[in-house]
């Protein structure tokens, strides 16, 4: 099973959107997918159409090893809610607390991919996800302030390699609009920073994404012919080629 973290220290870059739609895209390519929401905001859970409060969340999975999952149409889900914000306090005296998730993942079987949506920070939750993962996908926007944080994020991921030397990281250009001059100008700037660490696939800006979120429906079920659906399918194919 390949474990993939979706992470960027900057919020609003489409991490949860990528987590949900990439999970669906992989499932449509006949891959069995587990999606773990590790963000106390629970955006991935909401976008998955899970609105009601759940007893078995990612907090219980982390602290108790509870492996009960929600079986949705395209993937299995371990949901999150605000109770997950208590994790750092409850884990403060635990041994090897940065490896709690990795120890729980050892018993998870039957999936080709596990995607983990991380909070927009580098706290204990995100560190746990990085330590457990084979790959980090970081969505980025072609905006000045988004690009400024790339070096810091790259440095952080290099530091994680002390604990998890096998982790790789790739950046995903998200919400791209070639009609915006700053998008085309910043694309060259971002290439100078991350070079070969960037996916060839670019997810284009698409109003259908926002509309699908309102309907709590992934982009494929909302409009399988949309630009975003086409791009996420290409992204899934590229992820699979990575091995």
Protein Blocks (a to p, Z undefined) as FASTA:
>chain_A
ZZdddddfbghiommmmmmmmmmmmmmnopacddddfbfklmmmmmnopabccfbdfklm
mmnopabdcddfkbccddddfklmmmmmmmmmpghkllmmmmmmmmpghiabdcddddfb
dbfklmmmmmmpmbdcddddddfklmmmmmmmmmmmmmmmmmmmmbccddddehiafklm
klmmmmmmmmmmnmmmpcfbdcdddfklmmmmmnopafklmommbmklmmmmmmmmmmmm
nZZ
